[in-house]
Amino acid sequence: MINVTIWNEYVHEKIHDQVKAVYPDGLHTAIAAGLAGEGFAIRTATLDQPEHGLTDEVLNTTDVLIWWGHMAHDRVSDEITAKVVQRVQQGMGFIVLHSGHFSKPFKTLMGTSCDLKWRVAGEQEIVWCVNPSHPIAEGVESKIVLDQEEMYGEFFDIPTPDELVFVSNFQGGEVFRSGCTFRRGSGKIFYFRPGHETYPTYYQPDVLKVISNAVKWAYPARKTSNVFGKSEPVRPFKEILV
């Protein structure tokens, strides 16, 4: 059983009717419903909960954290950011969706601005699989067609990904590295681009399949922590007489 926590700032859905019409109970509940039946133990957390819903108990029992944020990145506390980053480095998987590229934890883990070009115009996006043998692409067609999405364009200011799984192109001609993996410490990170709040992207089966695959890929390979510091020899030294 993989313990998954889906974090969503849950702000747009409360104040914007257009978003509420698409995700009446929040993006986090739509994603949770889409991942039901995959064998995950799923819980959700939101910005307005105590400690943003990411208490020590929650973080310490989370195998994979899924993150969506947009208009309230600055309201995420530095203390919680540091705890998320630490848990990723210790082995917790971290899946960052869409505008989560600007979240404090992701920017801290990347060490770059994570900035990009964008345009909201309801354009078609085609997400092309460029690494079909990767576990995150298992069971996914060669392309995912999204009739309406926000445009993200290069240059995307991130470190060179460890692996590039998906690349997107848009009606306006732009391209974007839309599915990227990274490793930080013992943790695996996957950034996946689609998911603007005014479009029903998180109801699309192929998108949910990618997220489900990413959860399984990011699941910690081992639960024990690395041991650092002074170490005794594994076998006794023999004195060498000169």
GIVENKA-V38483 format. One record per residue. N is the residue number from 1. RES is the residue in one small letter. PHI is phi in radians with two decimals (NA if undefined). OMEGA is omega in degrees with one decimal (NA if undefined). Layout:
BEGIN
N:RES:PHI:OMEGA / N:RES:PHI:OMEGA
END
This chain:
BEGIN
1:m:NA:178.2 / 2:i:-1.66:179.4 / 3:n:-1.50:-175.4 / 4:v:-2.00:172.4 / 5:t:-1.96:178.3 / 6:i:-1.78:-179.1 / 7:w:-1.81:177.6 / 8:n:-2.42:179.5 / 9:e:-1.09:173.9 / 10:y:0.98:178.9 / 11:v:-1.99:180.0 / 12:h:-0.90:-173.0 / 13:e:-1.13:-178.4 / 14:k:-1.54:-171.9 / 15:i:-2.09:-178.1 / 16:h:-2.03:-177.4 / 17:d:-1.06:-179.0 / 18:q:-1.10:179.0 / 19:v:-1.30:179.7 / 20:k:-1.04:179.6 / 21:a:-1.15:-179.2 / 22:v:-1.49:-177.3 / 23:y:-2.22:-173.7 / 24:p:-1.05:179.6 / 25:d:-1.89:178.3 / 26:g:1.72:178.0 / 27:l:-1.05:-177.0 / 28:h:-1.09:179.8 / 29:t:-1.27:176.8 / 30:a:-1.14:178.8 / 31:i:-1.15:178.9 / 32:a:-1.06:179.0 / 33:a:-1.12:-179.6 / 34:g:-1.21:180.0 / 35:l:-1.68:178.8 / 36:a:-1.09:179.9 / 37:g:1.55:179.8 / 38:e:-1.62:-179.8 / 39:g:1.50:179.3 / 40:f:-1.71:167.4 / 41:a:-1.67:-169.0 / 42:i:-1.91:168.3 / 43:r:-2.35:-179.8 / 44:t:-2.12:177.8 / 45:a:-2.54:-177.9 / 46:t:-2.35:-174.3 / 47:l:-0.99:-171.3 / 48:d:-1.43:176.4 / 49:q:-1.38:175.1 / 50:p:-0.95:-177.3 / 51:e:1.01:-178.5 / 52:h:0.99:-179.1 / 53:g:1.32:-176.3 / 54:l:-1.97:176.8 / 55:t:-1.19:177.0 / 56:d:-1.02:179.9 / 57:e:-1.08:179.8 / 58:v:-1.14:-177.6 / 59:l:-1.10:-177.0 / 60:n:-1.25:178.6 / 61:t:-1.98:177.4 / 62:t:-1.77:175.4 / 63:d:-1.44:-178.6 / 64:v:-2.41:178.6 / 65:l:-1.89:175.3 / 66:i:-1.76:-172.1 / 67:w:-2.23:170.9 / 68:w:-2.24:176.3 / 69:g:-2.63:-178.7 / 70:h:-2.67:-170.8 / 71:m:-1.68:-175.9 / 72:a:-2.27:179.1 / 73:h:-0.96:-175.4 / 74:d:-1.24:179.7 / 75:r:-1.54:174.4 / 76:v:-1.38:-173.9 / 77:s:-1.20:177.6 / 78:d:-1.14:-180.0 / 79:e:-1.14:178.8 / 80:i:-1.18:176.1 / 81:t:-0.97:-178.5 / 82:a:-1.10:179.8 / 83:k:-1.20:177.4 / 84:v:-1.10:-179.9 / 85:v:-1.05:179.9 / 86:q:-1.08:-179.5 / 87:r:-1.15:176.1 / 88:v:-1.10:-179.7 / 89:q:-1.10:178.2 / 90:q:-1.42:175.8 / 91:g:2.35:179.6 / 92:m:-1.16:175.5 / 93:g:-1.22:-175.9 / 94:f:-2.43:179.0 / 95:i:-1.95:-175.3 / 96:v:-1.90:-174.8 / 97:l:-1.87:169.5 / 98:h:0.83:-174.3 / 99:s:-1.28:170.3 / 100:g:-1.11:176.6 / 101:h:-1.04:-179.5 / 102:f:-1.72:-179.9 / 103:s:-1.22:179.1 / 104:k:-1.04:-179.5 / 105:p:-1.08:-178.1 / 106:f:-1.14:179.8 / 107:k:-1.10:177.7 / 108:t:-1.12:-178.9 / 109:l:-1.19:179.9 / 110:m:-1.41:-178.6 / 111:g:1.31:179.4 / 112:t:-2.34:-178.5 / 113:s:-1.25:-177.3 / 114:c:1.03:-179.4 / 115:d:-1.43:-175.6 / 116:l:-2.87:172.0 / 117:k:-1.69:-179.4 / 118:w:-2.62:176.3 / 119:r:-2.84:176.5 / 120:v:-1.73:-177.0 / 121:a:-2.51:178.6 / 122:g:1.06:-176.6 / 123:e:-1.56:173.6 / 124:q:-1.24:171.7 / 125:e:-2.13:171.4 / 126:i:-1.98:179.1 / 127:v:-1.68:-176.4 / 128:w:-1.67:174.9 / 129:c:-1.44:-178.8 / 130:v:-1.90:179.5 / 131:n:-2.52:-170.8 / 132:p:-1.11:179.0 / 133:s:-1.51:-178.6 / 134:h:-1.29:179.9 / 135:p:-0.99:-179.7 / 136:i:-1.21:-179.1 / 137:a:-1.66:-176.5 / 138:e:-1.06:177.5 / 139:g:1.33:-179.7 / 140:v:-1.78:179.0 / 141:e:-1.12:-178.8 / 142:s:-1.09:177.8 / 143:k:-2.59:173.1 / 144:i:-2.03:-178.5 / 145:v:-1.76:176.5 / 146:l:-1.96:-173.9 / 147:d:-1.13:179.2 / 148:q:-2.39:176.2 / 149:e:-2.70:170.5 / 150:e:-1.35:177.6 / 151:m:-1.51:165.5 / 152:y:-2.05:-178.4 / 153:g:-2.27:176.5 / 154:e:-1.29:16.0 / 155:f:-1.53:175.1 / 156:f:-1.73:-171.7 / 157:d:-1.47:175.0 / 158:i:-2.21:171.4 / 159:p:-1.08:175.9 / 160:t:-1.00:-177.9 / 161:p:-1.08:171.9 / 162:d:-1.09:178.9 / 163:e:-2.50:175.2 / 164:l:-1.88:-175.3 / 165:v:-1.80:-178.0 / 166:f:-2.36:172.9 / 167:v:-2.28:-179.2 / 168:s:-1.93:166.6 / 169:n:-2.22:-173.4 / 170:f:-2.19:-178.8 / 171:q:-0.95:-177.7 / 172:g:-1.32:176.2 / 173:g:1.85:-177.3 / 174:e:-1.33:172.4 / 175:v:-2.19:-176.3 / 176:f:-2.74:174.3 / 177:r:-1.36:-166.6 / 178:s:-1.80:176.2 / 179:g:-2.51:-170.6 / 180:c:-2.23:175.8 / 181:t:-1.93:177.1 / 182:f:-2.53:171.9 / 183:r:-2.22:176.4 / 184:r:-2.30:-173.4 / 185:g:1.06:179.1 / 186:s:-1.65:-174.1 / 187:g:-1.73:176.1 / 188:k:-1.81:-178.5 / 189:i:-2.18:173.7 / 190:f:-2.26:173.2 / 191:y:-1.78:-179.8 / 192:f:-2.26:-166.8 / 193:r:-1.27:-171.1 / 194:p:-1.05:172.6 / 195:g:2.37:175.7 / 196:h:-1.11:-168.7 / 197:e:-1.20:-178.2 / 198:t:-1.66:-179.7 / 199:y:-2.12:-173.4 / 200:p:-1.43:-174.8 / 201:t:-1.06:-175.0 / 202:y:-1.45:168.3 / 203:y:-1.83:-175.8 / 204:q:-1.42:-174.6 / 205:p:-0.97:-178.1 / 206:d:-1.15:177.8 / 207:v:-1.15:178.4 / 208:l:-1.14:177.2 / 209:k:-1.11:178.0 / 210:v:-1.08:-179.2 / 211:i:-1.12:178.1 / 212:s:-1.08:177.4 / 213:n:-1.05:-178.7 / 214:a:-1.15:176.4 / 215:v:-1.06:-179.3 / 216:k:-1.14:179.1 / 217:w:-1.18:-174.2 / 218:a:-1.44:178.9 / 219:y:-0.96:-176.1 / 220:p:-1.00:-179.8 / 221:a:-1.22:178.8 / 222:r:-2.52:-176.3 / 223:k:-1.72:-178.9 / 224:t:-1.39:-178.4 / 225:s:-1.49:173.3 / 226:n:-1.19:179.8 / 227:v:-1.88:-179.6 / 228:f:-2.08:176.0 / 229:g:1.72:-177.1 / 230:k:-1.04:-176.7 / 231:s:-2.28:176.2 / 232:e:-1.43:-179.9 / 233:p:-1.12:-179.9 / 234:v:-1.36:172.9 / 235:r:-2.52:-175.4 / 236:p:-1.08:173.0 / 237:f:-1.34:173.4 / 238:k:-1.79:178.8 / 239:e:-1.20:178.1 / 240:i:-1.88:-179.7 / 241:l:-1.54:179.6 / 242:v:-1.79:NA
END
